[in-house]
Amino acid sequence: MTRRNTLTDGERLGFVRRWLDTFQSEAAAARSIGMKRQQLNEMTNGEKPFSDRVLNAAGIKVVRPPAEYYLMDEI
């Protein structure tokens, strides 16, 4: 079995759908995190990527690599 450090698109969608199931409606879930139902719907339908706010609400921690800085060659 190989280990990986990230979730697949399908796994992320599964966690978000489980979080959505804790609400009576998609609109209630969207309101709970301060966004419009239409925005959340576009994300769950795959039209837009999930925002950090949605992923955090679903219990997914978003980690981005730190910025790297390099000296530029003389201009």
mmCIF file of the N, C-alpha and C atoms, coordinates in Angstrom:
data_MODEL
# 
_entry.id   MODEL 
# 
loop_
_atom_site.group_PDB 
_atom_site.id 
_atom_site.type_symbol 
_atom_site.label_atom_id 
_atom_site.label_alt_id 
_atom_site.label_comp_id 
_atom_site.label_asym_id 
_atom_site.label_entity_id 
_atom_site.label_seq_id 
_atom_site.pdbx_PDB_ins_code 
_atom_site.Cartn_x 
_atom_site.Cartn_y 
_atom_site.Cartn_z 
_atom_site.occupancy 
_atom_site.B_iso_or_equiv 
_atom_site.pdbx_formal_charge 
_atom_site.auth_seq_id 
_atom_site.auth_comp_id 
_atom_site.auth_asym_id 
_atom_site.auth_atom_id 
_atom_site.pdbx_PDB_model_num 
ATOM 1   N N  . MET A 1 1  ? 0.847   -1.177 0.000   1.00 0.00 ? 1  MET A N  1 
ATOM 2   C CA . MET A 1 1  ? 0.000   0.000  0.000   1.00 0.00 ? 1  MET A CA 1 
ATOM 3   C C  . MET A 1 1  ? 0.898   1.248  0.000   1.00 0.00 ? 1  MET A C  1 
ATOM 4   N N  . THR A 1 2  ? 0.615   2.151  -0.905  1.00 0.00 ? 2  THR A N  1 
ATOM 5   C CA . THR A 1 2  ? 1.403   3.378  -0.964  1.00 0.00 ? 2  THR A CA 1 
ATOM 6   C C  . THR A 1 2  ? 0.702   4.475  -0.177  1.00 0.00 ? 2  THR A C  1 
ATOM 7   N N  . ARG A 1 3  ? 1.502   5.301  0.430   1.00 0.00 ? 3  ARG A N  1 
ATOM 8   C CA . ARG A 1 3  ? 0.981   6.436  1.188   1.00 0.00 ? 3  ARG A CA 1 
ATOM 9   C C  . ARG A 1 3  ? 1.043   7.685  0.348   1.00 0.00 ? 3  ARG A C  1 
ATOM 10  N N  . ARG A 1 4  ? 0.058   8.522  0.508   1.00 0.00 ? 4  ARG A N  1 
ATOM 11  C CA . ARG A 1 4  ? 0.089   9.798  -0.185  1.00 0.00 ? 4  ARG A CA 1 
ATOM 12  C C  . ARG A 1 4  ? -0.284  10.884 0.800   1.00 0.00 ? 4  ARG A C  1 
ATOM 13  N N  . ASN A 1 5  ? 0.128   12.082 0.490   1.00 0.00 ? 5  ASN A N  1 
ATOM 14  C CA . ASN A 1 5  ? -0.064  13.183 1.421   1.00 0.00 ? 5  ASN A CA 1 
ATOM 15  C C  . ASN A 1 5  ? -1.222  14.092 1.069   1.00 0.00 ? 5  ASN A C  1 
ATOM 16  N N  . THR A 1 6  ? -2.029  13.712 0.119   1.00 0.00 ? 6  THR A N  1 
ATOM 17  C CA . THR A 1 6  ? -3.117  14.594 -0.287  1.00 0.00 ? 6  THR A CA 1 
ATOM 18  C C  . THR A 1 6  ? -4.371  13.769 -0.578  1.00 0.00 ? 6  THR A C  1 
ATOM 19  N N  . LEU A 1 7  ? -5.501  14.442 -0.554  1.00 0.00 ? 7  LEU A N  1 
ATOM 20  C CA . LEU A 1 7  ? -6.774  13.801 -0.876  1.00 0.00 ? 7  LEU A CA 1 
ATOM 21  C C  . LEU A 1 7  ? -7.069  13.971 -2.359  1.00 0.00 ? 7  LEU A C  1 
ATOM 22  N N  . THR A 1 8  ? -7.714  12.979 -2.945  1.00 0.00 ? 8  THR A N  1 
ATOM 23  C CA . THR A 1 8  ? -8.127  13.090 -4.342  1.00 0.00 ? 8  THR A CA 1 
ATOM 24  C C  . THR A 1 8  ? -9.363  13.989 -4.432  1.00 0.00 ? 8  THR A C  1 
ATOM 25  N N  . ASP A 1 9  ? -9.716  14.373 -5.644  1.00 0.00 ? 9  ASP A N  1 
ATOM 26  C CA . ASP A 1 9  ? -10.926 15.186 -5.845  1.00 0.00 ? 9  ASP A CA 1 
ATOM 27  C C  . ASP A 1 9  ? -12.151 14.467 -5.298  1.00 0.00 ? 9  ASP A C  1 
ATOM 28  N N  . GLY A 1 10 ? -12.259 13.182 -5.565  1.00 0.00 ? 10 GLY A N  1 
ATOM 29  C CA . GLY A 1 10 ? -13.400 12.394 -5.101  1.00 0.00 ? 10 GLY A CA 1 
ATOM 30  C C  . GLY A 1 10 ? -13.475 12.310 -3.586  1.00 0.00 ? 10 GLY A C  1 
ATOM 31  N N  . GLU A 1 11 ? -12.322 12.170 -2.944  1.00 0.00 ? 11 GLU A N  1 
ATOM 32  C CA . GLU A 1 11 ? -12.297 12.115 -1.484  1.00 0.00 ? 11 GLU A CA 1 
ATOM 33  C C  . GLU A 1 11 ? -12.716 13.454 -0.884  1.00 0.00 ? 11 GLU A C  1 
ATOM 34  N N  . ARG A 1 12 ? -12.229 14.549 -1.460  1.00 0.00 ? 12 ARG A N  1 
ATOM 35  C CA . ARG A 1 12 ? -12.639 15.871 -0.977  1.00 0.00 ? 12 ARG A CA 1 
ATOM 36  C C  . ARG A 1 12 ? -14.148 16.051 -1.133  1.00 0.00 ? 12 ARG A C  1 
ATOM 37  N N  . LEU A 1 13 ? -14.673 15.666 -2.276  1.00 0.00 ? 13 LEU A N  1 
ATOM 38  C CA . LEU A 1 13 ? -16.117 15.776 -2.508  1.00 0.00 ? 13 LEU A CA 1 
ATOM 39  C C  . LEU A 1 13 ? -16.890 14.947 -1.489  1.00 0.00 ? 13 LEU A C  1 
ATOM 40  N N  . GLY A 1 14 ? -16.398 13.764 -1.172  1.00 0.00 ? 14 GLY A N  1 
ATOM 41  C CA . GLY A 1 14 ? -17.063 12.908 -0.184  1.00 0.00 ? 14 GLY A CA 1 
ATOM 42  C C  . GLY A 1 14 ? -17.131 13.563 1.183   1.00 0.00 ? 14 GLY A C  1 
ATOM 43  N N  . PHE A 1 15 ? -16.031 14.158 1.623   1.00 0.00 ? 15 PHE A N  1 
ATOM 44  C CA . PHE A 1 15 ? -16.033 14.844 2.921   1.00 0.00 ? 15 PHE A CA 1 
ATOM 45  C C  . PHE A 1 15 ? -16.971 16.038 2.909   1.00 0.00 ? 15 PHE A C  1 
ATOM 46  N N  . VAL A 1 16 ? -16.982 16.789 1.813   1.00 0.00 ? 16 VAL A N  1 
ATOM 47  C CA . VAL A 1 16 ? -17.877 17.950 1.719   1.00 0.00 ? 16 VAL A CA 1 
ATOM 48  C C  . VAL A 1 16 ? -19.325 17.488 1.722   1.00 0.00 ? 16 VAL A C  1 
ATOM 49  N N  . ARG A 1 17 ? -19.652 16.427 1.008   1.00 0.00 ? 17 ARG A N  1 
ATOM 50  C CA . ARG A 1 17 ? -21.034 15.924 0.982   1.00 0.00 ? 17 ARG A CA 1 
ATOM 51  C C  . ARG A 1 17 ? -21.476 15.434 2.366   1.00 0.00 ? 17 ARG A C  1 
ATOM 52  N N  . ARG A 1 18 ? -20.568 14.790 3.106   1.00 0.00 ? 18 ARG A N  1 
ATOM 53  C CA . ARG A 1 18 ? -20.911 14.360 4.469   1.00 0.00 ? 18 ARG A CA 1 
ATOM 54  C C  . ARG A 1 18 ? -21.178 15.564 5.364   1.00 0.00 ? 18 ARG A C  1 
ATOM 55  N N  . TRP A 1 19 ? -20.391 16.624 5.186   1.00 0.00 ? 19 TRP A N  1 
ATOM 56  C CA . TRP A 1 19 ? -20.631 17.847 5.945   1.00 0.00 ? 19 TRP A CA 1 
ATOM 57  C C  . TRP A 1 19 ? -21.987 18.440 5.555   1.00 0.00 ? 19 TRP A C  1 
ATOM 58  N N  . LEU A 1 20 ? -22.296 18.464 4.255   1.00 0.00 ? 20 LEU A N  1 
ATOM 59  C CA . LEU A 1 20 ? -23.582 19.003 3.788   1.00 0.00 ? 20 LEU A CA 1 
ATOM 60  C C  . LEU A 1 20 ? -24.758 18.217 4.360   1.00 0.00 ? 20 LEU A C  1 
ATOM 61  N N  . ASP A 1 21 ? -24.583 16.904 4.535   1.00 0.00 ? 21 ASP A N  1 
ATOM 62  C CA . ASP A 1 21 ? -25.663 16.066 5.051   1.00 0.00 ? 21 ASP A CA 1 
ATOM 63  C C  . ASP A 1 21 ? -26.039 16.397 6.493   1.00 0.00 ? 21 ASP A C  1 
ATOM 64  N N  . THR A 1 22 ? -25.198 17.159 7.186   1.00 0.00 ? 22 THR A N  1 
ATOM 65  C CA . THR A 1 22 ? -25.515 17.531 8.567   1.00 0.00 ? 22 THR A CA 1 
ATOM 66  C C  . THR A 1 22 ? -26.488 18.708 8.630   1.00 0.00 ? 22 THR A C  1 
ATOM 67  N N  . PHE A 1 23 ? -26.822 19.286 7.481   1.00 0.00 ? 23 PHE A N  1 
ATOM 68  C CA . PHE A 1 23 ? -27.738 20.422 7.414   1.00 0.00 ? 23 PHE A CA 1 
ATOM 69  C C  . PHE A 1 23 ? -29.041 20.000 6.766   1.00 0.00 ? 23 PHE A C  1 
ATOM 70  N N  . GLN A 1 24 ? -30.092 20.771 7.013   1.00 0.00 ? 24 GLN A N  1 
ATOM 71  C CA . GLN A 1 24 ? -31.383 20.483 6.397   1.00 0.00 ? 24 GLN A CA 1 
ATOM 72  C C  . GLN A 1 24 ? -31.395 20.807 4.916   1.00 0.00 ? 24 GLN A C  1 
ATOM 73  N N  . SER A 1 25 ? -30.547 21.768 4.505   1.00 0.00 ? 25 SER A N  1 
ATOM 74  C CA . SER A 1 25 ? -30.502 22.146 3.096   1.00 0.00 ? 25 SER A CA 1 
ATOM 75  C C  . SER A 1 25 ? -29.118 22.678 2.747   1.00 0.00 ? 25 SER A C  1 
ATOM 76  N N  . GLU A 1 26 ? -28.860 22.722 1.452   1.00 0.00 ? 26 GLU A N  1 
ATOM 77  C CA . GLU A 1 26 ? -27.603 23.286 0.974   1.00 0.00 ? 26 GLU A CA 1 
ATOM 78  C C  . GLU A 1 26 ? -27.529 24.773 1.316   1.00 0.00 ? 26 GLU A C  1 
ATOM 79  N N  . ALA A 1 27 ? -28.669 25.440 1.280   1.00 0.00 ? 27 ALA A N  1 
ATOM 80  C CA . ALA A 1 27 ? -28.717 26.863 1.615   1.00 0.00 ? 27 ALA A CA 1 
ATOM 81  C C  . ALA A 1 27 ? -28.324 27.090 3.075   1.00 0.00 ? 27 ALA A C  1 
ATOM 82  N N  . ALA A 1 28 ? -28.770 26.221 3.979   1.00 0.00 ? 28 ALA A N  1 
ATOM 83  C CA . ALA A 1 28 ? -28.415 26.347 5.394   1.00 0.00 ? 28 ALA A CA 1 
ATOM 84  C C  . ALA A 1 28 ? -26.916 26.134 5.589   1.00 0.00 ? 28 ALA A C  1 
ATOM 85  N N  . ALA A 1 29 ? -26.344 25.186 4.866   1.00 0.00 ? 29 ALA A N  1 
ATOM 86  C CA . ALA A 1 29 ? -24.900 24.939 4.954   1.00 0.00 ? 29 ALA A CA 1 
ATOM 87  C C  . ALA A 1 29 ? -24.132 26.156 4.458   1.00 0.00 ? 29 ALA A C  1 
ATOM 88  N N  . ALA A 1 30 ? -24.575 26.713 3.349   1.00 0.00 ? 30 ALA A N  1 
ATOM 89  C CA . ALA A 1 30 ? -23.904 27.892 2.788   1.00 0.00 ? 30 ALA A CA 1 
ATOM 90  C C  . ALA A 1 30 ? -23.986 29.069 3.754   1.00 0.00 ? 30 ALA A C  1 
ATOM 91  N N  . ARG A 1 31 ? -25.149 29.281 4.343   1.00 0.00 ? 31 ARG A N  1 
ATOM 92  C CA . ARG A 1 31 ? -25.309 30.377 5.304   1.00 0.00 ? 31 ARG A CA 1 
ATOM 93  C C  . ARG A 1 31 ? -24.397 30.204 6.509   1.00 0.00 ? 31 ARG A C  1 
ATOM 94  N N  . SER A 1 32 ? -24.193 28.962 6.925   1.00 0.00 ? 32 SER A N  1 
ATOM 95  C CA . SER A 1 32 ? -23.381 28.706 8.120   1.00 0.00 ? 32 SER A CA 1 
ATOM 96  C C  . SER A 1 32 ? -21.932 29.136 7.939   1.00 0.00 ? 32 SER A C  1 
ATOM 97  N N  . ILE A 1 33 ? -21.476 29.213 6.693   1.00 0.00 ? 33 ILE A N  1 
ATOM 98  C CA . ILE A 1 33 ? -20.090 29.635 6.448   1.00 0.00 ? 33 ILE A CA 1 
ATOM 99  C C  . ILE A 1 33 ? -20.023 30.966 5.705   1.00 0.00 ? 33 ILE A C  1 
ATOM 100 N N  . GLY A 1 34 ? -21.161 31.641 5.593   1.00 0.00 ? 34 GLY A N  1 
ATOM 101 C CA . GLY A 1 34 ? -21.184 32.991 5.033   1.00 0.00 ? 34 GLY A CA 1 
ATOM 102 C C  . GLY A 1 34 ? -21.025 33.068 3.532   1.00 0.00 ? 34 GLY A C  1 
ATOM 103 N N  . MET A 1 35 ? -21.659 32.158 2.819   1.00 0.00 ? 35 MET A N  1 
ATOM 104 C CA . MET A 1 35 ? -21.624 32.245 1.357   1.00 0.00 ? 35 MET A CA 1 
ATOM 105 C C  . MET A 1 35 ? -23.008 31.970 0.791   1.00 0.00 ? 35 MET A C  1 
ATOM 106 N N  . LYS A 1 36 ? -23.173 32.233 -0.489  1.00 0.00 ? 36 LYS A N  1 
ATOM 107 C CA . LYS A 1 36 ? -24.456 32.013 -1.158  1.00 0.00 ? 36 LYS A CA 1 
ATOM 108 C C  . LYS A 1 36 ? -24.591 30.545 -1.557  1.00 0.00 ? 36 LYS A C  1 
ATOM 109 N N  . ARG A 1 37 ? -25.836 30.082 -1.572  1.00 0.00 ? 37 ARG A N  1 
ATOM 110 C CA . ARG A 1 37 ? -26.114 28.700 -1.950  1.00 0.00 ? 37 ARG A CA 1 
ATOM 111 C C  . ARG A 1 37 ? -25.604 28.408 -3.351  1.00 0.00 ? 37 ARG A C  1 
ATOM 112 N N  . GLN A 1 38 ? -25.741 29.365 -4.253  1.00 0.00 ? 38 GLN A N  1 
ATOM 113 C CA . GLN A 1 38 ? -25.315 29.159 -5.634  1.00 0.00 ? 38 GLN A CA 1 
ATOM 114 C C  . GLN A 1 38 ? -23.816 28.892 -5.719  1.00 0.00 ? 38 GLN A C  1 
ATOM 115 N N  . GLN A 1 39 ? -23.037 29.621 -4.899  1.00 0.00 ? 39 GLN A N  1 
ATOM 116 C CA . GLN A 1 39 ? -21.590 29.415 -4.897  1.00 0.00 ? 39 GLN A CA 1 
ATOM 117 C C  . GLN A 1 39 ? -21.253 28.000 -4.424  1.00 0.00 ? 39 GLN A C  1 
ATOM 118 N N  . LEU A 1 40 ? -21.875 27.585 -3.350  1.00 0.00 ? 40 LEU A N  1 
ATOM 119 C CA . LEU A 1 40 ? -21.633 26.245 -2.814  1.00 0.00 ? 40 LEU A CA 1 
ATOM 120 C C  . LEU A 1 40 ? -22.070 25.185 -3.815  1.00 0.00 ? 40 LEU A C  1 
ATOM 121 N N  . ASN A 1 41 ? -23.201 25.410 -4.471  1.00 0.00 ? 41 ASN A N  1 
ATOM 122 C CA . ASN A 1 41 ? -23.702 24.469 -5.464  1.00 0.00 ? 41 ASN A CA 1 
ATOM 123 C C  . ASN A 1 41 ? -22.742 24.314 -6.633  1.00 0.00 ? 41 ASN A C  1 
ATOM 124 N N  . GLU A 1 42 ? -22.168 25.410 -7.099  1.00 0.00 ? 42 GLU A N  1 
ATOM 125 C CA . GLU A 1 42 ? -21.201 25.341 -8.198  1.00 0.00 ? 42 GLU A CA 1 
ATOM 126 C C  . GLU A 1 42 ? -19.969 24.533 -7.802  1.00 0.00 ? 42 GLU A C  1 
ATOM 127 N N  . MET A 1 43 ? -19.574 24.635 -6.543  1.00 0.00 ? 43 MET A N  1 
ATOM 128 C CA . MET A 1 43 ? -18.417 23.870 -6.071  1.00 0.00 ? 43 MET A CA 1 
ATOM 129 C C  . MET A 1 43 ? -18.736 22.385 -5.974  1.00 0.00 ? 43 MET A C  1 
ATOM 130 N N  . THR A 1 44 ? -19.900 22.054 -5.424  1.00 0.00 ? 44 THR A N  1 
ATOM 131 C CA . THR A 1 44 ? -20.235 20.635 -5.272  1.00 0.00 ? 44 THR A CA 1 
ATOM 132 C C  . THR A 1 44 ? -20.553 19.979 -6.610  1.00 0.00 ? 44 THR A C  1 
ATOM 133 N N  . ASN A 1 45 ? -20.909 20.762 -7.615  1.00 0.00 ? 45 ASN A N  1 
ATOM 134 C CA . ASN A 1 45 ? -21.158 20.211 -8.948  1.00 0.00 ? 45 ASN A CA 1 
ATOM 135 C C  . ASN A 1 45 ? -19.901 20.178 -9.812  1.00 0.00 ? 45 ASN A C  1 
ATOM 136 N N  . GLY A 1 46 ? -18.780 20.624 -9.262  1.00 0.00 ? 46 GLY A N  1 
ATOM 137 C CA . GLY A 1 46 ? -17.520 20.577 -9.989  1.00 0.00 ? 46 GLY A CA 1 
ATOM 138 C C  . GLY A 1 46 ? -17.298 21.701 -10.975 1.00 0.00 ? 46 GLY A C  1 
ATOM 139 N N  . GLU A 1 47 ? -18.150 22.710 -10.945 1.00 0.00 ? 47 GLU A N  1 
ATOM 140 C CA . GLU A 1 47 ? -17.989 23.844 -11.859 1.00 0.00 ? 47 GLU A CA 1 
ATOM 141 C C  . GLU A 1 47 ? -16.892 24.797 -11.393 1.00 0.00 ? 47 GLU A C  1 
ATOM 142 N N  . LYS A 1 48 ? -16.654 24.842 -10.083 1.00 0.00 ? 48 LYS A N  1 
ATOM 143 C CA . LYS A 1 48 ? -15.606 25.683 -9.497  1.00 0.00 ? 48 LYS A CA 1 
ATOM 144 C C  . LYS A 1 48 ? -14.883 24.859 -8.449  1.00 0.00 ? 48 LYS A C  1 
ATOM 145 N N  . PRO A 1 49 ? -13.619 25.187 -8.180  1.00 0.00 ? 49 PRO A N  1 
ATOM 146 C CA . PRO A 1 49 ? -12.907 24.451 -7.126  1.00 0.00 ? 49 PRO A CA 1 
ATOM 147 C C  . PRO A 1 49 ? -13.443 24.829 -5.748  1.00 0.00 ? 49 PRO A C  1 
ATOM 148 N N  . PHE A 1 50 ? -13.298 23.926 -4.782  1.00 0.00 ? 50 PHE A N  1 
ATOM 149 C CA . PHE A 1 50 ? -13.733 24.207 -3.423  1.00 0.00 ? 50 PHE A CA 1 
ATOM 150 C C  . PHE A 1 50 ? -12.901 25.334 -2.829  1.00 0.00 ? 50 PHE A C  1 
ATOM 151 N N  . SER A 1 51 ? -13.555 26.242 -2.141  1.00 0.00 ? 51 SER A N  1 
ATOM 152 C CA . SER A 1 51 ? -12.834 27.318 -1.459  1.00 0.00 ? 51 SER A CA 1 
ATOM 153 C C  . SER A 1 51 ? -12.278 26.766 -0.148  1.00 0.00 ? 51 SER A C  1 
ATOM 154 N N  . ASP A 1 52 ? -11.296 27.468 0.396   1.00 0.00 ? 52 ASP A N  1 
ATOM 155 C CA . ASP A 1 52 ? -10.725 27.069 1.688   1.00 0.00 ? 52 ASP A CA 1 
ATOM 156 C C  . ASP A 1 52 ? -11.795 27.054 2.770   1.00 0.00 ? 52 ASP A C  1 
ATOM 157 N N  . ARG A 1 53 ? -12.735 27.987 2.689   1.00 0.00 ? 53 ARG A N  1 
ATOM 158 C CA . ARG A 1 53 ? -13.805 28.077 3.683   1.00 0.00 ? 53 ARG A CA 1 
ATOM 159 C C  . ARG A 1 53 ? -14.648 26.798 3.701   1.00 0.00 ? 53 ARG A C  1 
ATOM 160 N N  . VAL A 1 54 ? -14.994 26.291 2.521   1.00 0.00 ? 54 VAL A N  1 
ATOM 161 C CA . VAL A 1 54 ? -15.798 25.072 2.432   1.00 0.00 ? 54 VAL A CA 1 
ATOM 162 C C  . VAL A 1 54 ? -14.990 23.877 2.927   1.00 0.00 ? 54 VAL A C  1 
ATOM 163 N N  . LEU A 1 55 ? -13.752 23.777 2.489   1.00 0.00 ? 55 LEU A N  1 
ATOM 164 C CA . LEU A 1 55 ? -12.915 22.651 2.900   1.00 0.00 ? 55 LEU A CA 1 
ATOM 165 C C  . LEU A 1 55 ? -12.698 22.650 4.404   1.00 0.00 ? 55 LEU A C  1 
ATOM 166 N N  . ASN A 1 56 ? -12.451 23.813 4.986   1.00 0.00 ? 56 ASN A N  1 
ATOM 167 C CA . ASN A 1 56 ? -12.266 23.894 6.439   1.00 0.00 ? 56 ASN A CA 1 
ATOM 168 C C  . ASN A 1 56 ? -13.531 23.473 7.176   1.00 0.00 ? 56 ASN A C  1 
ATOM 169 N N  . ALA A 1 57 ? -14.687 23.896 6.684   1.00 0.00 ? 57 ALA A N  1 
ATOM 170 C CA . ALA A 1 57 ? -15.957 23.524 7.318   1.00 0.00 ? 57 ALA A CA 1 
ATOM 171 C C  . ALA A 1 57 ? -16.162 22.014 7.261   1.00 0.00 ? 57 ALA A C  1 
ATOM 172 N N  . ALA A 1 58 ? -15.669 21.380 6.196   1.00 0.00 ? 58 ALA A N  1 
ATOM 173 C CA . ALA A 1 58 ? -15.805 19.930 6.032   1.00 0.00 ? 58 ALA A CA 1 
ATOM 174 C C  . ALA A 1 58 ? -14.721 19.165 6.786   1.00 0.00 ? 58 ALA A C  1 
ATOM 175 N N  . GLY A 1 59 ? -13.847 19.893 7.481   1.00 0.00 ? 59 GLY A N  1 
ATOM 176 C CA . GLY A 1 59 ? -12.820 19.229 8.271   1.00 0.00 ? 59 GLY A CA 1 
ATOM 177 C C  . GLY A 1 59 ? -11.544 18.924 7.516   1.00 0.00 ? 59 GLY A C  1 
ATOM 178 N N  . ILE A 1 60 ? -11.347 19.592 6.392   1.00 0.00 ? 60 ILE A N  1 
ATOM 179 C CA . ILE A 1 60 ? -10.152 19.372 5.579   1.00 0.00 ? 60 ILE A CA 1 
ATOM 180 C C  . ILE A 1 60 ? -9.212  20.550 5.772   1.00 0.00 ? 60 ILE A C  1 
ATOM 181 N N  . LYS A 1 61 ? -8.006  20.245 6.193   1.00 0.00 ? 61 LYS A N  1 
ATOM 182 C CA . LYS A 1 61 ? -7.004  21.295 6.398   1.00 0.00 ? 61 LYS A CA 1 
ATOM 183 C C  . LYS A 1 61 ? -6.287  21.543 5.077   1.00 0.00 ? 61 LYS A C  1 
ATOM 184 N N  . VAL A 1 62 ? -6.216  22.799 4.690   1.00 0.00 ? 62 VAL A N  1 
ATOM 185 C CA . VAL A 1 62 ? -5.551  23.174 3.452   1.00 0.00 ? 62 VAL A CA 1 
ATOM 186 C C  . VAL A 1 62 ? -4.145  23.654 3.796   1.00 0.00 ? 62 VAL A C  1 
ATOM 187 N N  . VAL A 1 63 ? -3.139  22.994 3.236   1.00 0.00 ? 63 VAL A N  1 
ATOM 188 C CA . VAL A 1 63 ? -1.749  23.360 3.487   1.00 0.00 ? 63 VAL A CA 1 
ATOM 189 C C  . VAL A 1 63 ? -1.094  23.669 2.155   1.00 0.00 ? 63 VAL A C  1 
ATOM 190 N N  . ARG A 1 64 ? -0.529  24.843 2.070   1.00 0.00 ? 64 ARG A N  1 
ATOM 191 C CA . ARG A 1 64 ? 0.171   25.239 0.848   1.00 0.00 ? 64 ARG A CA 1 
ATOM 192 C C  . ARG A 1 64 ? 1.651   25.343 1.178   1.00 0.00 ? 64 ARG A C  1 
ATOM 193 N N  . PRO A 1 65 ? 2.507   25.017 0.221   1.00 0.00 ? 65 PRO A N  1 
ATOM 194 C CA . PRO A 1 65 ? 3.936   25.135 0.507   1.00 0.00 ? 65 PRO A CA 1 
ATOM 195 C C  . PRO A 1 65 ? 4.313   26.596 0.740   1.00 0.00 ? 65 PRO A C  1 
ATOM 196 N N  . PRO A 1 66 ? 5.335   26.825 1.561   1.00 0.00 ? 66 PRO A N  1 
ATOM 197 C CA . PRO A 1 66 ? 5.742   28.214 1.807   1.00 0.00 ? 66 PRO A CA 1 
ATOM 198 C C  . PRO A 1 66 ? 6.350   28.834 0.553   1.00 0.00 ? 66 PRO A C  1 
ATOM 199 N N  . ALA A 1 67 ? 6.274   30.145 0.492   1.00 0.00 ? 67 ALA A N  1 
ATOM 200 C CA . ALA A 1 67 ? 6.860   30.860 -0.648  1.00 0.00 ? 67 ALA A CA 1 
ATOM 201 C C  . ALA A 1 67 ? 8.379   30.693 -0.617  1.00 0.00 ? 67 ALA A C  1 
ATOM 202 N N  . GLU A 1 68 ? 8.967   30.639 -1.790  1.00 0.00 ? 68 GLU A N  1 
ATOM 203 C CA . GLU A 1 68 ? 10.418  30.556 -1.896  1.00 0.00 ? 68 GLU A CA 1 
ATOM 204 C C  . GLU A 1 68 ? 10.920  31.841 -2.543  1.00 0.00 ? 68 GLU A C  1 
ATOM 205 N N  . TYR A 1 69 ? 12.054  32.320 -2.064  1.00 0.00 ? 69 TYR A N  1 
ATOM 206 C CA . TYR A 1 69 ? 12.598  33.580 -2.559  1.00 0.00 ? 69 TYR A CA 1 
ATOM 207 C C  . TYR A 1 69 ? 13.999  33.342 -3.109  1.00 0.00 ? 69 TYR A C  1 
ATOM 208 N N  . TYR A 1 70 ? 14.263  33.911 -4.276  1.00 0.00 ? 70 TYR A N  1 
ATOM 209 C CA . TYR A 1 70 ? 15.542  33.760 -4.938  1.00 0.00 ? 70 TYR A CA 1 
ATOM 210 C C  . TYR A 1 70 ? 16.029  35.143 -5.382  1.00 0.00 ? 70 TYR A C  1 
ATOM 211 N N  . LEU A 1 71 ? 17.339  35.313 -5.351  1.00 0.00 ? 71 LEU A N  1 
ATOM 212 C CA . LEU A 1 71 ? 17.907  36.542 -5.883  1.00 0.00 ? 71 LEU A CA 1 
ATOM 213 C C  . LEU A 1 71 ? 17.805  36.515 -7.397  1.00 0.00 ? 71 LEU A C  1 
ATOM 214 N N  . MET A 1 72 ? 17.461  37.654 -7.981  1.00 0.00 ? 72 MET A N  1 
ATOM 215 C CA . MET A 1 72 ? 17.370  37.746 -9.435  1.00 0.00 ? 72 MET A CA 1 
ATOM 216 C C  . MET A 1 72 ? 18.743  38.049 -9.980  1.00 0.00 ? 72 MET A C  1 
ATOM 217 N N  . ASP A 1 73 ? 18.985  37.591 -11.205 1.00 0.00 ? 73 ASP A N  1 
ATOM 218 C CA . ASP A 1 73 ? 20.214  37.967 -11.883 1.00 0.00 ? 73 ASP A CA 1 
ATOM 219 C C  . ASP A 1 73 ? 20.191  39.473 -12.124 1.00 0.00 ? 73 ASP A C  1 
ATOM 220 N N  . GLU A 1 74 ? 21.323  40.040 -12.329 1.00 0.00 ? 74 GLU A N  1 
ATOM 221 C CA . GLU A 1 74 ? 21.347  41.490 -12.556 1.00 0.00 ? 74 GLU A CA 1 
ATOM 222 C C  . GLU A 1 74 ? 20.508  41.851 -13.782 1.00 0.00 ? 74 GLU A C  1 
ATOM 223 N N  . ILE A 1 75 ? 19.832  42.944 -13.656 1.00 0.00 ? 75 ILE A N  1 
ATOM 224 C CA . ILE A 1 75 ? 18.944  43.376 -14.746 1.00 0.00 ? 75 ILE A CA 1 
ATOM 225 C C  . ILE A 1 75 ? 19.680  44.263 -15.692 1.00 0.00 ? 75 ILE A C  1 
# 
